[in-house]
Amino acid sequence: MKLVIAIVQKEDSNKLQREFVKNNIRATKLATTGGFLSQGNTTFMIGTDDNKVQDVLDIIKKQSRSREELIQPSMVTTGYEISQPVNITVGGATCFVVPVDEFKRF
């Protein structure tokens, strides 16, 4: 048994959730905030059998898109004073797969 923790941009969360439902994957959805840009994210926690981990990761990869955004950095996030907007890549997914000793559903 594994726990997949997937952090995705909030723009991708609804279509990812629909894909989980379509593929009979149970997931807990949490609203979270990223530290660097202080933007909204969604964290999904998915308990799954070892042999289904790759299927879950494939769905996350397919539904989580990277995109370019123009941001105005602040001294709080960078530590430096930058006056020009910066083009950065946001989105995609960050996933952690961790072993689970026991999994109960009540």
C-alpha positions, 0 to 999 in steps of 0.5 A, spaced: 500 500 500 502 506 498 500 514 499 500 518 493 501 526 495 500 530 489 500 538 489 497 541 483 495 548 481 488 549 483 487 551 475 488 543 474 484 540 480 477 540 478 479 536 471 484 532 475 478 530 480 473 528 475 479 523 472 480 520 479 472 519 479 472 516 472 477 511 474 474 509 480 480 512 484 478 515 491 482 521 493 482 526 499 482 534 496 485 539 500 486 546 499 493 549 500 497 555 498 504 554 495 510 558 499 514 561 493 508 565 490 503 564 495 498 562 490 493 557 491 494 549 490 490 543 491 493 537 494 490 530 493 492 524 498 490 518 494 491 511 498 492 505 493 495 498 492 502 498 490 500 495 483 496 502 481 501 507 483 503 508 476 496 508 473 495 514 478 501 518 477 500 517 469 493 520 470 496 526 474 501 527 469 496 527 464 491 532 467 497 537 470 499 542 465 505 547 466 504 554 464 508 560 463 506 566 467 508 573 468 509 575 475 511 581 479 516 578 485 516 582 491 522 582 496 518 577 501 518 572 496 525 573 493 529 577 498 531 582 493 528 588 490 526 586 483 522 592 479 521 588 472 516 582 472 519 576 471 516 570 466 516 563 470 513 556 469 508 554 474 503 548 474 505 541 473 505 537 479 509 535 485 508 528 487 510 524 493 509 516 494 510 514 501 509 507 503 503 505 508 503 500 513 496 500 514 490 503 511 483 503 514 476 505 511 471 506 516 
